[in-house]
Amino acid sequence: MKEIAGKIFEILQDYHCDSPETDHRMSIEHIIEWANQFDDDAEFVLTELLYFLPQIYISKNRAIELLEKRLVDFQAFYKYSSMQEFINNTNFIDTQKPEKSQKEVLSILRNILDEKYGINYDLLIDQPKKHYIYFDDVLATGGTVYKDLSNWLSESTHLKDVLSKEKTIALSLFCYHKLGFDNIEWRLMKAFDDRIKNFLLVGFDYKIENQLKPKWIAEKQALNCIYPLEKQPKEVLEYLASLEGENTGVAAFRPENLPLKEIFFSSPESRIRFENIVLEKGLELIQKIKKADPDPRKRPLGDTVRSHRTLGTGTLFFTWRNISNTCPVVFWWDVPGHDWIPLFCLRNRGTN
Amino acid sequence: MKISERTYNTADVIAFKSTKEEFGGLSNMAPGYSLRVNDIIIPSAEALYQVCRFPLFPHIQEEIISQNSPMTAKMISRKYHGHTRQDWEEVKYDIMYWVLKVKLSQNLEKFYNLLQKTGNSPIVELSNKDKDWAVVPEGHNSLRGKNALGRLLMQLRSEYINNNNSIDCVAPLNINGFLLYGSEIETVCNPEIEYENHFLFDLDYA
């Protein structure tokens, strides 16, 4: 098991490596300690995690590579012959609070521009701009991105300028959930103009395909997330029945035949086993909450919108700087008295 | 639903032909009235109507939905008329009325105001040759045709504008094989209801 944990550590070793706020450090021992909480399933959990982890972990170095490429792609898309000329005309939308992910992504971009191209982005901020780009790391339900894009489109003449092609708007993400992005697109169309769909350029590196309807779309989804089958112990089914959410538009369970082809886990059988382990442990943790008014968004497979009657979002995607609370709670639950060591420590997020 | 031909006096009607005219928004070809059914964004009422012809052929539905232009969507549909559901002639007016209800529910303010502006006048779609969905000129100051679209729009106006019934959500038609991309079409709602009642953007994280 130590060998597997060692390989996982090689991938995760920079998690929070640059955070001054925590003394947590990823280590082989820490990974084993986390896995041992799954008792007899410890080695299996690590083996399976190692199988898909390289696809879903963005180290800081990988983030730099991806952002370098994104800048070059945008420059080419907007047909500038040099990065200097492109940046002269480009504004990186900067709206999130200091502790949020956008600030960190923008800081990396500034460094890339400075070190690779000798461009000081901040000196160019007051120049007239044609291109506006919203950078972030992960889009789950899309609430933050929708709010910020919506505010931007409402400002000044931005909407009119985008529709008349005087300005451009783009979104850059390491990862997005298909369902969350579709909700943003639809909401922007309804709040502003149907044509916005054709003008919002989206650059992304990884897509979580979690749409289970309609059937024909669902059959094309990789389901590269945790989405368990309905065959569950009565504790799970009772928990699900106890949820107050009334919206059953998003299914709690995947059909047995999906995904049609397993390309994310090592085998269909391993998917079922991993999903059920994560669900069972996650439910144990959620049921340790003793508050009279627990947050209805907290679910065993990760936070989700309160109206959904599901077991959680089930995101499997991590970056060096943080873990999304939409990931299964076994990865990040860190509540005093709950007797659980998370694989990833949290930053800037409250606990229960 | 059976509809027979009628004659209209040109001077009495609210007519639309081009989508750019004052009442062009009544046309199924009008841009700016997007719809979403079963989580799939559909660019126009025309595209949704055409999609319903081919419930067993998701790839045809996709080809239609992927067209931004409603006219192109209709042309794509024509290519595949051999794949049309067998009972199309019996159900097409019911399907069109359902499409119009979805259009109203999901574009409430804009479409409601436009329908309200037609007052109590007869609504007709003008055409050079289509006497089924529209009317064609016939003699001096006279229009003739089944005017099916216009009559369904008048029915919609009566039910939801004049009688002020709520149209927050629209239930699917109770017909066999009412499918989009292989799944039964579900109840669709006004996006405001969908987003606010269901808190779809309820999370904010690092």
Interface residues (C-beta under 8 A of the other chain):
Chain A: E99 K100 S101 A140 T141 G142 G143 T144 Y146 K147 L179 D182 N183 E185 W186 R187 M189 K190 D193 D194 R195 K197 N198 Q211 K213 P214 K215 W216 I217 E219 N247 G249 R297 D303 T304 V305 R306 S307 H308 R321 N322 S324 N325 T326 R347 N348 R349
Chain B: P31 G32 Y33 S34 R36 N38 D39 I40 I41 P43 P58 E62 N68 Q106 L180 Y181 G182 S183 E186 P191 E192 Y195 N197 H198 F199 L200 F201 D202 L203 D204 Y205 A206
